[in-house]
Amino acid sequence: MAKTKNVFALEMEKATLKGVLELLYEWRNKDTNKLHPGKWMAIVIHFRHSQVEHMFCEEAGVTDHMISNWYQGLLLPSPDMCAHYSNLLIQKIQEYQDTLTKRCEQLRTAAKAKKEERRKYTLPEEKILRFLFPHDMDIEFPLEEMDGYRSLPERIRNCLTSENIVDAGDVLLPNITKTWQVFFKTVPNFGKVSMGRLYYFLVENGFTPVFDG
């Protein structure tokens, strides 16, 4: 597909293909070995420049020039060939439906995983004032050498670098001027999910959060 589509767009496309398939089955069953060239022209117009057309042309060895002629009602195939082409097109539509179904499942799975991630890294309800430094950690210990740093999204790592938070001691910088949460709310591209990921990364590495009240 040329561009990313959401689940609803894919479901709409699947529904449209289902309706077209039902019509093609009806046309095919009327005359098993023949199809009116005018019907084939309508099919070509409907699928012009689509993924289904591309799949059909590749399988049938049909050129874009031939499709262009059919699109204009020129040099249309015989009723026998129209029936043959429509049967092949039905196969390609079914294959494309399978592709759309798999893509829908992938998007739903990704959305579920994202929802679970948001739940997993939800910040505590209390306001986080600051973090206390681990007693057994060197103040110059690089963040990138801490457990789980490479698992942090690249956006978070870039934000930390842009704010000069690269060593363990730098984590205390937000404590000096503003509360921890207020500080990171002012950092571009750093939302609640990012704060949640960073919060749990610090806690897992021995930093102790201090809450309001």
Stockholm file with secondary structure:
# STOCKHOLM 1.0

chainA/1-213         MAKTKNVFALEMEKATLKGVLELLYEWRNKDTNKLHPGKWMAIVIHFRHSQVEHMFCEEAGVTDHMISNWYQGLLLPSPDMCAHYSNLLIQKIQEYQDTLTKRCEQLRTAAKAKKEERRKYTLPEEKILRFLFPHDMDIEFPLEEMDGYRSLPERIRNCLTSENIVDAGDVLLPNITKTWQVFFKTVPNFGKVSMGRLYYFLVENGFTPVFDG
#=GR chainA/1-213 SS CCSCCCHHHHHHHHHHHHHHHHHHHHHHHHSTTCCCHHHHHHHHHHTTTSHHHHHHHHHHTCCHHHHHHHHTTCSCCCHHHHHHHHHHHHHHHHHHHHHHHHHHHHHHHHHHHHHHHHHHTCCCSSCEEEEECCTTSCTTCBGGGSTTGGGSCHHHHHHHHHTTCCBGGGGGHHHHHSCHHHHHHTSTTCCHHHHHHHHHHHHHTTCEEEECC
#=GC SS_cons         CCSCCCHHHHHHHHHHHHHHHHHHHHHHHHSTTCCCHHHHHHHHHHTTTSHHHHHHHHHHTCCHHHHHHHHTTCSCCCHHHHHHHHHHHHHHHHHHHHHHHHHHHHHHHHHHHHHHHHHHTCCCSSCEEEEECCTTSCTTCBGGGSTTGGGSCHHHHHHHHHTTCCBGGGGGHHHHHSCHHHHHHTSTTCCHHHHHHHHHHHHHTTCEEEECC
//
